[in-house]
Amino acid sequence: METTMTHEYPKGVTIDDVWAVLRDLAQSQKETDRIQKETDKKIKEIGNRLGDFTNSFGNVIEHLVSPNLQEKFNKLGYDFQEVSTMHKILDKKNDIRFEIDVFLQNGDTAMYGGN
């Protein structure tokens, strides 16, 4: 038993009409892709600007707060012998990387601040 499939189009619709719709869809998809790329570019630019802002804020903290931080905490009873800025943490095993703006420690106690 052999089955033959036939395609019936609505009356008045030709194969040329179908191809025209497919061409329009392809063009619409190209436009959607273009808009998506443009949006992605804008989102990346906003992310970069936000990163610049947070870096600038970190610099302000480092220059205004860090120089007196050790002295202030020592007056509160802490005995921090070491203070570092832009303290980098790298854990290759767990793929963790970050930077601490201010890091104070004395061997028993550590305090840090960053964004």
Stockholm file with secondary structure:
# STOCKHOLM 1.0

chainA/1-115         METTMTHEYPKGVTIDDVWAVLRDLAQSQKETDRIQKETDKKIKEIGNRLGDFTNSFGNVIEHLVSPNLQEKFNKLGYDFQEVSTMHKILDKKNDIRFEIDVFLQNGDTAMYGGN
#=GR chainA/1-115 SS CCCCCCCCCCTTCCHHHHHHHHHHHHHHHHHHHHHHHHHHHHHHHHHHHHHHHHHHHHHHHHHHTHHHHHHHHHHTTCCCCEEEEEEEEEETTTTEEEEEEEEEECSSCEEEECC
#=GC SS_cons         CCCCCCCCCCTTCCHHHHHHHHHHHHHHHHHHHHHHHHHHHHHHHHHHHHHHHHHHHHHHHHHHTHHHHHHHHHHTTCCCCEEEEEEEEEETTTTEEEEEEEEEECSSCEEEECC
//
